[in-house]
């Protein structure tokens, strides 16, 4: 580590806050070298952040703004992020090893456009709607209001830190909430840059707070904190279960987007050129470090050998190397720990009896490299076919009939993503209907749109992010009853109170 290594502090109550403990070291996955440090937040910093958010909520400075006023501030944050586009891309490359093409398109590009979507949604969302007129038991009407929950905590993983933070921040701010964000300790820098943009755009103090700390301490504290009314978590299924358990103590609202083991079904009539490229794109984007990756490729027995041969030849054309170079297709995985996990699964697959059909070469020297890997001869019950590897490892599974393919696809504890490839769209839609998955792509993959809901079924989570109803997850419904009779004798108080004989209209 050089003496000019930049140090990043937390953002709490509109100010930059450091911690006394040894900081986290930010390691460049491509070189294995420390390039920055970040404050090591503790439980007390989580408490400070929640207290700041609660004070801000109670002051009403943010929730008291009109939706249009909130949207204007959010759009100002978007403008500040757009000005920092190059910086954000560079930070993404340095802190989690994503390639520059992917960082520009998905990690940063989507983050900026998605935050603008939520700003626009604040303007159009039905925060209040009238209800029907009632005639029984009394003449009345009603209004249904959607009001901010209060203090929200968002816990964000390392793979898409800025984007997945925006998925929580955007609807929380649009709805009038205050939020505490906890990034993964390996990748906090783009979120801290987001805080700088929000600060410059005039977001009131306490409305956004960012605490850098370990999940076991800071994340757990946010999950049990009595003043946090909602948790939005993206991460592993195991941690999601623990978050849900901790949050239950004071009946928090919880949104969980968890693990996946996407089944990618190629039907017999698929366009093979598109399906081959699509299968590699589904699995290898960001070196497979995406929860909705298509890591199980289901092929008709008659197509299997030809498809696999094409797949391997296409995989050989992928360039692995410096993620900052525009012609690089795959960069490193995020950490040495993640590399060892993936290599352990590759070794396990061979022990289970699967065939290592292809293993791409990796750069020599430092960095956390894993080449694109393709297994054939994979049985659906193998661990590599059931467990989330979170790496560039594709498991090819043959099937005899479409019914068998659907059964294999659904034989998983996960249900986040799936895909179907066919020239017959109606047939593909019918297969999609039978798949137990929150998202099914037909003749494509990774096309997550901010205008449509995203989330999983089974052990892949609960609740949905994105789409026009995403603010529902960040608001509480309130019903306001309005009497229209304007007369005592039109009410049903006599169900409890005896009649008063001498009452007159004048003293009603």
Secondary structure by P-SEA (a helix, b strand, c coil): cccccbbbbbbcccbbbbbccbbbbbbccccccccbbbbbccaaaaaaaaaaaaaaaaacccccccaaaaaaaaaaaaaaaaaaaaaaaaaaaacccccaaaaaccccaaaaaaaaaaaaaaaccccbbbbccccccccbbbbbbbbbccbbbbbbccccaaaaaaaaaaaaaaacccbbbbcccccaaaaaaaaaaaaaaccccccbbbbbcccccaaaaaaacccccbbbbbccaaaaaaaaaaacccccbbbbbbbbbbbbbbccccaaaaaaaaaaaacccccccccccccbbbbcccaaaaaaaaaaaaaaaccccccccccccccccccaaaaaaaaaaaaaaaaacccccbbbbbbccccccccbbbbcccccccccccccccccbbbbbbbccaaaaaaaaaccccccccccccccaaaaaaaaaaccccccccccccccccccccccccccccccccccccccccbbbbbbbbbccccccccccccccccccccccccc
